[in-house]
Amino acid sequence: MLEEAADAGQVRAYAIATWPGFTDRFFTISQLDRLASEADGGREHHLRAVQLPVNQ
C-alpha cells in the first residue's frame, strides 16, 4: 500500500518505527529491505528510514 501511494505521488517516501518489531525479533532490517523491494518489484522502493530502539 505504501509503495502504491509513492508510485501515485501521494508520498515521496515512508519509514518504519516499531520497538516490538525489532526487540521481539519479528523482522530484521534486511527483511524489511527485501519486503519493500518485493512490493515495488525492484530495488527502487521508497522505504527511506528505520528508527531503531536505543534505550530499553
All heavy atoms as TSV, in Angstrom:
chain	resi	resn	atom	element	x	y	z
A	1	MET	N	N	0.810	-1.174	0.000
A	1	MET	CA	C	0.000	0.000	0.000
A	1	MET	C	C	0.871	1.264	0.000
A	1	MET	O	O	0.574	2.220	-0.697
A	1	MET	CB	C	-0.911	-0.040	1.224
A	1	MET	CG	C	-1.919	1.052	1.242
A	1	MET	SD	S	-3.301	0.641	2.293
A	1	MET	CE	C	-2.918	1.536	3.733
A	2	LEU	N	N	1.960	1.247	0.780
A	2	LEU	CA	C	2.848	2.410	0.818
A	2	LEU	C	C	3.568	2.607	-0.510
A	2	LEU	O	O	3.754	3.738	-0.961
A	2	LEU	CB	C	3.846	2.276	1.965
A	2	LEU	CG	C	3.218	2.385	3.351
A	2	LEU	CD1	C	4.206	1.959	4.429
A	2	LEU	CD2	C	2.721	3.784	3.609
A	3	GLU	N	N	3.966	1.512	-1.139
A	3	GLU	CA	C	4.622	1.642	-2.444
A	3	GLU	C	C	3.638	2.177	-3.485
A	3	GLU	O	O	4.012	2.994	-4.333
A	3	GLU	CB	C	5.202	0.308	-2.889
A	3	GLU	CG	C	6.466	-0.091	-2.163
A	3	GLU	CD	C	7.615	0.886	-2.337
A	3	GLU	OE1	O	7.695	1.584	-3.371
A	3	GLU	OE2	O	8.450	0.962	-1.428
A	4	GLU	N	N	2.405	1.751	-3.419
A	4	GLU	CA	C	1.388	2.260	-4.351
A	4	GLU	C	C	1.175	3.756	-4.148
A	4	GLU	O	O	1.060	4.510	-5.119
A	4	GLU	CB	C	0.070	1.511	-4.158
A	4	GLU	CG	C	0.119	0.081	-4.654
A	4	GLU	CD	C	-1.160	-0.680	-4.343
A	4	GLU	OE1	O	-2.143	-0.078	-3.863
A	4	GLU	OE2	O	-1.166	-1.902	-4.581
A	5	ALA	N	N	1.140	4.198	-2.882
A	5	ALA	CA	C	0.987	5.621	-2.594
A	5	ALA	C	C	2.176	6.412	-3.122
A	5	ALA	O	O	2.016	7.506	-3.673
A	5	ALA	CB	C	0.821	5.847	-1.094
A	6	ALA	N	N	3.373	5.879	-2.995
A	6	ALA	CA	C	4.565	6.550	-3.511
A	6	ALA	C	C	4.532	6.607	-5.035
A	6	ALA	O	O	4.829	7.650	-5.633
A	6	ALA	CB	C	5.824	5.840	-3.025
A	7	ASP	N	N	4.158	5.511	-5.665
A	7	ASP	CA	C	4.079	5.494	-7.126
A	7	ASP	C	C	3.034	6.476	-7.645
A	7	ASP	O	O	3.182	7.039	-8.734
A	7	ASP	CB	C	3.780	4.083	-7.632
A	7	ASP	CG	C	4.947	3.131	-7.445
A	7	ASP	OD1	O	6.097	3.613	-7.282
A	7	ASP	OD2	O	4.716	1.908	-7.453
A	8	ALA	N	N	1.972	6.702	-6.867
A	8	ALA	CA	C	0.908	7.627	-7.264
A	8	ALA	C	C	1.250	9.077	-6.936
A	8	ALA	O	O	0.481	9.983	-7.241
A	8	ALA	CB	C	-0.394	7.237	-6.568
A	9	GLY	N	N	2.421	9.297	-6.301
A	9	GLY	CA	C	2.835	10.648	-5.971
A	9	GLY	C	C	2.186	11.201	-4.710
A	9	GLY	O	O	2.290	12.382	-4.424
A	10	GLN	N	N	1.538	10.338	-3.927
A	10	GLN	CA	C	0.889	10.787	-2.698
A	10	GLN	C	C	1.884	10.970	-1.558
A	10	GLN	O	O	1.655	11.774	-0.657
A	10	GLN	CB	C	-0.200	9.798	-2.299
A	10	GLN	CG	C	-1.308	9.718	-3.331
A	10	GLN	CD	C	-2.259	8.572	-3.080
A	10	GLN	OE1	O	-1.883	7.544	-2.517
A	10	GLN	NE2	N	-3.492	8.743	-3.511
A	11	VAL	N	N	2.957	10.214	-1.569
A	11	VAL	CA	C	4.061	10.366	-0.613
A	11	VAL	C	C	5.362	10.197	-1.377
A	11	VAL	O	O	5.399	9.541	-2.420
A	11	VAL	CB	C	4.002	9.332	0.542
A	11	VAL	CG1	C	2.755	9.503	1.383
A	11	VAL	CG2	C	4.103	7.916	0.026
A	12	ARG	N	N	6.415	10.823	-0.888
A	12	ARG	CA	C	7.717	10.662	-1.549
A	12	ARG	C	C	8.484	9.467	-1.004
A	12	ARG	O	O	9.268	8.857	-1.720
A	12	ARG	CB	C	8.555	11.924	-1.379
A	12	ARG	CG	C	8.065	13.052	-2.261
A	12	ARG	CD	C	8.998	14.196	-2.199
A	12	ARG	NE	N	8.608	15.002	-1.030
A	12	ARG	CZ	C	9.250	16.041	-0.577
A	12	ARG	NH1	N	10.356	16.432	-1.157
A	12	ARG	NH2	N	8.820	16.704	0.453
A	13	ALA	N	N	8.264	9.173	0.277
A	13	ALA	CA	C	8.974	8.084	0.933
A	13	ALA	C	C	8.191	7.693	2.172
A	13	ALA	O	O	7.266	8.382	2.582
A	13	ALA	CB	C	10.376	8.529	1.310
A	14	TYR	N	N	8.596	6.583	2.774
A	14	TYR	CA	C	7.991	6.170	4.032
A	14	TYR	C	C	9.062	5.569	4.924
A	14	TYR	O	O	10.165	5.262	4.488
A	14	TYR	CB	C	6.827	5.202	3.811
A	14	TYR	CG	C	7.198	3.922	3.103
A	14	TYR	CD1	C	7.592	2.794	3.812
A	14	TYR	CD2	C	7.154	3.838	1.715
A	14	TYR	CE1	C	7.930	1.616	3.160
A	14	TYR	CE2	C	7.486	2.670	1.054
A	14	TYR	CZ	C	7.868	1.568	1.784
A	14	TYR	OH	O	8.206	0.404	1.133
A	15	ALA	N	N	8.725	5.442	6.208
A	15	ALA	CA	C	9.667	4.940	7.210
A	15	ALA	C	C	8.938	3.971	8.128
A	15	ALA	O	O	7.718	3.855	8.080
A	15	ALA	CB	C	10.231	6.101	8.013
A	16	ILE	N	N	9.700	3.317	8.970
A	16	ILE	CA	C	9.123	2.420	9.965
A	16	ILE	C	C	9.779	2.687	11.307
A	16	ILE	O	O	10.973	2.969	11.373
A	16	ILE	CB	C	9.271	0.937	9.560
A	16	ILE	CG1	C	8.516	0.050	10.552
A	16	ILE	CG2	C	10.720	0.535	9.432
A	16	ILE	CD1	C	8.389	-1.383	10.116
A	17	ALA	N	N	8.960	2.653	12.352
A	17	ALA	CA	C	9.452	2.774	13.723
A	17	ALA	C	C	8.583	1.865	14.577
A	17	ALA	O	O	7.392	2.106	14.717
A	17	ALA	CB	C	9.355	4.217	14.209
A	18	THR	N	N	9.153	0.830	15.088
A	18	THR	CA	C	8.420	-0.092	15.944
A	18	THR	C	C	9.382	-0.786	16.885
A	18	THR	O	O	10.301	-1.447	16.438
A	18	THR	CB	C	7.634	-1.143	15.129
A	18	THR	OG1	O	7.117	-2.119	16.036
A	18	THR	CG2	C	8.466	-1.823	14.095
A	19	TRP	N	N	9.193	-0.571	18.159
A	19	TRP	CA	C	10.092	-1.224	19.102
A	19	TRP	C	C	9.856	-2.727	19.148
A	19	TRP	O	O	10.798	-3.501	19.027
A	19	TRP	CB	C	9.938	-0.629	20.477
A	19	TRP	CG	C	10.571	0.721	20.686
A	19	TRP	CD1	C	10.755	1.311	21.895
A	19	TRP	CD2	C	11.099	1.640	19.737
A	19	TRP	NE1	N	11.353	2.534	21.739
A	19	TRP	CE2	C	11.567	2.769	20.424
A	19	TRP	CE3	C	11.222	1.638	18.356
A	19	TRP	CZ2	C	12.151	3.857	19.791
A	19	TRP	CZ3	C	11.789	2.725	17.705
A	19	TRP	CH2	C	12.257	3.803	18.430
A	20	PRO	N	N	8.616	-3.201	19.335
A	20	PRO	CA	C	8.403	-4.653	19.409
A	20	PRO	C	C	8.844	-5.385	18.137
A	20	PRO	O	O	9.309	-6.514	18.207
A	20	PRO	CB	C	6.902	-4.804	19.625
A	20	PRO	CG	C	6.454	-3.516	20.200
A	20	PRO	CD	C	7.351	-2.482	19.600
A	21	GLY	N	N	8.708	-4.734	17.006
A	21	GLY	CA	C	9.117	-5.379	15.759
A	21	GLY	C	C	10.570	-5.798	15.758
A	21	GLY	O	O	10.928	-6.852	15.231
A	22	PHE	N	N	11.409	-4.981	16.385
A	22	PHE	CA	C	12.835	-5.293	16.446
A	22	PHE	C	C	13.214	-6.036	17.719
A	22	PHE	O	O	13.932	-7.025	17.677
A	22	PHE	CB	C	13.673	-4.019	16.324
A	22	PHE	CG	C	13.543	-3.365	14.980
A	22	PHE	CD1	C	12.876	-2.160	14.841
A	22	PHE	CD2	C	14.068	-3.956	13.846
A	22	PHE	CE1	C	12.745	-1.559	13.606
A	22	PHE	CE2	C	13.935	-3.364	12.599
A	22	PHE	CZ	C	13.267	-2.163	12.485
A	23	THR	N	N	12.739	-5.540	18.877
A	23	THR	CA	C	13.148	-6.169	20.137
A	23	THR	C	C	12.596	-7.578	20.285
A	23	THR	O	O	13.236	-8.435	20.888
A	23	THR	CB	C	12.725	-5.316	21.347
A	23	THR	OG1	O	11.311	-5.125	21.320
A	23	THR	CG2	C	13.441	-3.973	21.348
A	24	ASP	N	N	11.411	-7.826	19.733
A	24	ASP	CA	C	10.831	-9.176	19.786
A	24	ASP	C	C	11.198	-10.002	18.556
A	24	ASP	O	O	10.701	-11.104	18.376
A	24	ASP	CB	C	9.311	-9.107	19.930
A	24	ASP	CG	C	8.888	-8.498	21.257
A	24	ASP	OD1	O	9.727	-8.429	22.187
A	24	ASP	OD2	O	7.721	-8.083	21.368
A	25	ARG	N	N	12.061	-9.436	17.722
A	25	ARG	CA	C	12.605	-10.120	16.547
A	25	ARG	C	C	11.540	-10.615	15.562
A	25	ARG	O	O	11.625	-11.707	15.024
A	25	ARG	CB	C	13.523	-11.256	16.972
A	25	ARG	CG	C	14.681	-10.756	17.801
A	25	ARG	CD	C	15.561	-11.887	18.276
A	25	ARG	NE	N	16.507	-11.386	19.239
A	25	ARG	CZ	C	17.790	-11.224	18.994
A	25	ARG	NH1	N	18.282	-11.515	17.830
A	25	ARG	NH2	N	18.580	-10.769	19.937
A	26	PHE	N	N	10.524	-9.755	15.335
A	26	PHE	CA	C	9.518	-10.079	14.320
A	26	PHE	C	C	10.102	-9.965	12.921
A	26	PHE	O	O	9.677	-10.643	12.004
A	26	PHE	CB	C	8.297	-9.174	14.448
A	26	PHE	CG	C	7.493	-9.416	15.688
A	26	PHE	CD1	C	7.190	-8.375	16.533
A	26	PHE	CD2	C	7.047	-10.685	16.024
A	26	PHE	CE1	C	6.446	-8.582	17.678
A	26	PHE	CE2	C	6.306	-10.905	17.166
A	26	PHE	CZ	C	6.004	-9.849	18.004
A	27	PHE	N	N	11.068	-9.053	12.756
A	27	PHE	CA	C	11.731	-8.863	11.469
A	27	PHE	C	C	13.066	-8.174	11.685
A	27	PHE	O	O	13.348	-7.669	12.760
A	27	PHE	CB	C	10.869	-8.060	10.495
A	27	PHE	CG	C	10.227	-6.841	11.104
A	27	PHE	CD1	C	10.958	-5.709	11.372
A	27	PHE	CD2	C	8.889	-6.851	11.413
A	27	PHE	CE1	C	10.367	-4.594	11.933
A	27	PHE	CE2	C	8.280	-5.741	11.979
A	27	PHE	CZ	C	9.028	-4.610	12.242
A	28	THR	N	N	13.876	-8.183	10.630
A	28	THR	CA	C	15.184	-7.528	10.648
A	28	THR	C	C	15.198	-6.428	9.590
A	28	THR	O	O	14.298	-6.366	8.739
A	28	THR	CB	C	16.314	-8.524	10.327
A	28	THR	OG1	O	16.131	-8.990	8.987
A	28	THR	CG2	C	16.314	-9.708	11.296
A	29	ILE	N	N	16.229	-5.615	9.615
A	29	ILE	CA	C	16.385	-4.578	8.592
A	29	ILE	C	C	16.471	-5.224	7.213
A	29	ILE	O	O	15.851	-4.759	6.256
A	29	ILE	CB	C	17.655	-3.729	8.857
A	29	ILE	CG1	C	17.560	-3.034	10.207
A	29	ILE	CG2	C	17.889	-2.740	7.733
A	29	ILE	CD1	C	16.539	-1.938	10.289
A	30	SER	N	N	17.209	-6.301	7.097
A	30	SER	CA	C	17.344	-6.995	5.810
A	30	SER	C	C	16.000	-7.490	5.308
A	30	SER	O	O	15.698	-7.388	4.113
A	30	SER	CB	C	18.308	-8.174	5.935
A	30	SER	OG	O	19.589	-7.720	6.247
A	31	GLN	N	N	15.189	-8.008	6.208
A	31	GLN	CA	C	13.864	-8.481	5.800
A	31	GLN	C	C	12.992	-7.322	5.342
A	31	GLN	O	O	12.268	-7.441	4.350
A	31	GLN	CB	C	13.188	-9.232	6.947
A	31	GLN	CG	C	13.815	-10.572	7.228
A	31	GLN	CD	C	13.296	-11.184	8.504
A	31	GLN	OE1	O	13.088	-10.494	9.505
A	31	GLN	NE2	N	13.086	-12.494	8.470
A	32	LEU	N	N	13.045	-6.196	6.048
A	32	LEU	CA	C	12.265	-5.030	5.638
A	32	LEU	C	C	12.688	-4.548	4.255
A	32	LEU	O	O	11.850	-4.206	3.421
A	32	LEU	CB	C	12.414	-3.899	6.652
A	32	LEU	CG	C	11.749	-4.114	7.999
A	32	LEU	CD1	C	12.118	-2.983	8.947
A	32	LEU	CD2	C	10.242	-4.216	7.840
A	33	ASP	N	N	13.984	-4.514	4.016
A	33	ASP	CA	C	14.500	-4.099	2.713
A	33	ASP	C	C	14.019	-5.053	1.615
A	33	ASP	O	O	13.565	-4.620	0.561
A	33	ASP	CB	C	16.025	-4.053	2.747
A	33	ASP	CG	C	16.607	-3.570	1.444
A	33	ASP	OD1	O	16.267	-2.454	1.016
A	33	ASP	OD2	O	17.403	-4.324	0.856
A	34	ARG	N	N	14.072	-6.347	1.898
A	34	ARG	CA	C	13.611	-7.341	0.921
A	34	ARG	C	C	12.120	-7.195	0.660
A	34	ARG	O	O	11.676	-7.208	-0.492
A	34	ARG	CB	C	13.919	-8.750	1.419
A	34	ARG	CG	C	13.465	-9.848	0.462
A	34	ARG	CD	C	13.756	-11.245	0.979
A	34	ARG	NE	N	13.310	-11.499	2.336
A	34	ARG	CZ	C	12.039	-11.761	2.688
A	34	ARG	NH1	N	11.102	-11.795	1.774
A	34	ARG	NH2	N	11.737	-11.996	3.945
A	35	LEU	N	N	11.324	-7.011	1.702
A	35	LEU	CA	C	9.881	-6.862	1.534
A	35	LEU	C	C	9.528	-5.609	0.736
A	35	LEU	O	O	8.645	-5.632	-0.113
A	35	LEU	CB	C	9.194	-6.842	2.901
A	35	LEU	CG	C	9.199	-8.161	3.658
A	35	LEU	CD1	C	8.732	-7.944	5.092
A	35	LEU	CD2	C	8.340	-9.193	2.946
A	36	ALA	N	N	10.233	-4.516	1.018
A	36	ALA	CA	C	9.995	-3.287	0.262
A	36	ALA	C	C	10.361	-3.487	-1.201
A	36	ALA	O	O	9.643	-3.019	-2.104
A	36	ALA	CB	C	10.796	-2.133	0.860
A	37	SER	N	N	11.447	-4.182	-1.470
A	37	SER	CA	C	11.847	-4.470	-2.855
A	37	SER	C	C	10.813	-5.335	-3.558
A	37	SER	O	O	10.465	-5.096	-4.710
A	37	SER	CB	C	13.202	-5.173	-2.894
A	37	SER	OG	O	14.217	-4.329	-2.445
A	38	GLU	N	N	10.314	-6.338	-2.855
A	38	GLU	CA	C	9.305	-7.218	-3.446
A	38	GLU	C	C	8.005	-6.463	-3.716
A	38	GLU	O	O	7.360	-6.685	-4.741
A	38	GLU	CB	C	9.032	-8.406	-2.524
A	38	GLU	CG	C	10.173	-9.394	-2.480
A	38	GLU	CD	C	9.967	-10.489	-1.459
A	38	GLU	OE1	O	8.892	-10.556	-0.814
A	38	GLU	OE2	O	10.893	-11.307	-1.278
A	39	ALA	N	N	7.624	-5.571	-2.833
A	39	ALA	CA	C	6.385	-4.805	-3.008
A	39	ALA	C	C	6.477	-3.873	-4.203
A	39	ALA	O	O	5.495	-3.639	-4.903
A	39	ALA	CB	C	6.079	-4.013	-1.745
A	40	ASP	N	N	7.679	-3.344	-4.436
A	40	ASP	CA	C	7.871	-2.398	-5.534
A	40	ASP	C	C	8.307	-3.098	-6.816
A	40	ASP	O	O	8.292	-2.501	-7.880
A	40	ASP	CB	C	8.930	-1.361	-5.132
A	40	ASP	CG	C	9.086	-0.268	-6.169
A	40	ASP	OD1	O	8.073	0.365	-6.501
A	40	ASP	OD2	O	10.207	-0.077	-6.658
A	41	GLY	N	N	8.722	-4.333	-6.702
A	41	GLY	CA	C	9.188	-5.041	-7.886
A	41	GLY	C	C	10.638	-4.758	-8.212
A	41	GLY	O	O	11.091	-5.026	-9.314
A	42	GLY	N	N	11.372	-4.200	-7.260
A	42	GLY	CA	C	12.784	-3.930	-7.525
A	42	GLY	C	C	13.436	-3.152	-6.414
A	42	GLY	O	O	12.872	-2.928	-5.353
A	43	ARG	N	N	14.649	-2.726	-6.687
A	43	ARG	CA	C	15.445	-2.027	-5.683
A	43	ARG	C	C	15.109	-0.541	-5.577
A	43	ARG	O	O	15.707	0.172	-4.791
A	43	ARG	CB	C	16.934	-2.178	-6.011
A	43	ARG	CG	C	17.441	-3.593	-5.979
A	43	ARG	CD	C	17.515	-4.191	-4.600
A	43	ARG	NE	N	18.247	-3.309	-3.705
A	43	ARG	CZ	C	18.065	-3.269	-2.390
A	43	ARG	NH1	N	17.192	-4.017	-1.810
A	43	ARG	NH2	N	18.774	-2.457	-1.650
A	44	GLU	N	N	14.170	-0.066	-6.330
A	44	GLU	CA	C	13.834	1.362	-6.306
A	44	GLU	C	C	12.680	1.664	-5.360
A	44	GLU	O	O	11.895	2.568	-5.596
A	44	GLU	CB	C	13.504	1.841	-7.726
A	44	GLU	CG	C	14.644	1.679	-8.701
A	44	GLU	CD	C	15.888	2.450	-8.288
A	44	GLU	OE1	O	15.768	3.590	-7.806
A	44	GLU	OE2	O	16.995	1.895	-8.425
A	45	HIS	N	N	12.576	0.898	-4.270
A	45	HIS	CA	C	11.487	1.114	-3.323
A	45	HIS	C	C	11.643	2.456	-2.618
A	45	HIS	O	O	12.667	3.123	-2.737
A	45	HIS	CB	C	11.387	-0.044	-2.336
A	45	HIS	CG	C	12.612	-0.237	-1.497
A	45	HIS	ND1	N	12.958	0.614	-0.480
A	45	HIS	CD2	C	13.571	-1.187	-1.535
A	45	HIS	CE1	C	14.062	0.196	0.086
A	45	HIS	NE2	N	14.468	-0.901	-0.543
A	46	HIS	N	N	10.612	2.838	-1.874
A	46	HIS	CA	C	10.567	4.149	-1.241
A	46	HIS	C	C	10.743	4.097	0.277
A	46	HIS	O	O	10.509	5.090	0.953
A	46	HIS	CB	C	9.248	4.836	-1.595
A	46	HIS	CG	C	9.109	5.071	-3.063
A	46	HIS	ND1	N	8.589	4.131	-3.915
A	46	HIS	CD2	C	9.446	6.129	-3.834
A	46	HIS	CE1	C	8.601	4.611	-5.155
A	46	HIS	NE2	N	9.115	5.811	-5.127
A	47	LEU	N	N	11.138	2.952	0.814
A	47	LEU	CA	C	11.462	2.859	2.238
A	47	LEU	C	C	12.774	3.590	2.455
A	47	LEU	O	O	13.803	3.222	1.895
A	47	LEU	CB	C	11.594	1.399	2.679
A	47	LEU	CG	C	12.042	1.164	4.122
A	47	LEU	CD1	C	11.037	1.728	5.113
A	47	LEU	CD2	C	12.288	-0.313	4.368
A	48	ARG	N	N	12.733	4.658	3.245
A	48	ARG	CA	C	13.920	5.509	3.374
A	48	ARG	C	C	14.508	5.571	4.772
A	48	ARG	O	O	15.655	5.969	4.936
A	48	ARG	CB	C	13.597	6.941	2.935
A	48	ARG	CG	C	13.261	7.054	1.466
A	48	ARG	CD	C	14.506	6.807	0.611
A	48	ARG	NE	N	14.207	6.964	-0.781
A	48	ARG	CZ	C	13.969	5.990	-1.630
A	48	ARG	NH1	N	13.987	4.735	-1.209
A	48	ARG	NH2	N	13.700	6.217	-2.896
A	49	ALA	N	N	13.736	5.210	5.792
A	49	ALA	CA	C	14.263	5.355	7.150
A	49	ALA	C	C	13.709	4.267	8.055
A	49	ALA	O	O	12.586	3.812	7.880
A	49	ALA	CB	C	13.905	6.724	7.715
A	50	VAL	N	N	14.540	3.893	9.016
A	50	VAL	CA	C	14.145	2.940	10.042
A	50	VAL	C	C	14.595	3.526	11.371
A	50	VAL	O	O	15.777	3.831	11.554
A	50	VAL	CB	C	14.803	1.563	9.823
A	50	VAL	CG1	C	14.457	0.617	10.967
A	50	VAL	CG2	C	14.384	0.970	8.478
A	51	GLN	N	N	13.657	3.725	12.281
A	51	GLN	CA	C	14.006	4.232	13.605
A	51	GLN	C	C	14.197	3.036	14.516
A	51	GLN	O	O	13.281	2.206	14.677
A	51	GLN	CB	C	12.913	5.135	14.139
A	51	GLN	CG	C	13.269	5.754	15.461
A	51	GLN	CD	C	12.197	6.698	15.963
A	51	GLN	OE1	O	11.113	6.793	15.404
A	51	GLN	NE2	N	12.503	7.401	17.030
A	52	LEU	N	N	15.364	2.923	15.096
A	52	LEU	CA	C	15.702	1.769	15.925
A	52	LEU	C	C	15.535	2.104	17.411
A	52	LEU	O	O	15.799	3.229	17.825
A	52	LEU	CB	C	17.142	1.351	15.676
A	52	LEU	CG	C	17.457	0.915	14.248
A	52	LEU	CD1	C	18.949	0.704	14.088
A	52	LEU	CD2	C	16.696	-0.337	13.898
A	53	PRO	N	N	15.133	1.117	18.207
A	53	PRO	CA	C	15.068	1.326	19.655
A	53	PRO	C	C	16.478	1.422	20.229
A	53	PRO	O	O	17.331	0.621	19.907
A	53	PRO	CB	C	14.355	0.079	20.160
A	53	PRO	CG	C	14.591	-0.955	19.112
A	53	PRO	CD	C	14.735	-0.221	17.817
A	54	VAL	N	N	16.725	2.428	21.049
A	54	VAL	CA	C	18.075	2.595	21.585
A	54	VAL	C	C	18.161	2.511	23.102
A	54	VAL	O	O	19.208	2.220	23.637
A	54	VAL	CB	C	18.734	3.905	21.112
A	54	VAL	CG1	C	19.002	3.862	19.635
A	54	VAL	CG2	C	17.880	5.093	21.476
A	55	ASN	N	N	17.091	2.799	23.809
A	55	ASN	CA	C	17.194	2.779	25.265
A	55	ASN	C	C	16.073	1.923	25.854
A	55	ASN	O	O	15.006	2.383	26.164
A	55	ASN	CB	C	17.159	4.197	25.850
A	55	ASN	CG	C	15.941	4.961	25.402
A	55	ASN	OD1	O	15.229	4.548	24.503
A	55	ASN	ND2	N	15.702	6.084	26.036
A	56	GLN	N	N	16.392	0.665	25.996
A	56	GLN	CA	C	15.413	-0.267	26.563
A	56	GLN	C	C	15.965	-0.905	27.789
A	56	GLN	O	O	17.062	-1.226	27.931
A	56	GLN	CB	C	15.062	-1.321	25.528
A	56	GLN	CG	C	14.302	-0.733	24.391
A	56	GLN	CD	C	12.968	-1.431	24.194
A	56	GLN	OE1	O	12.789	-2.549	24.600
A	56	GLN	NE2	N	12.061	-0.752	23.570
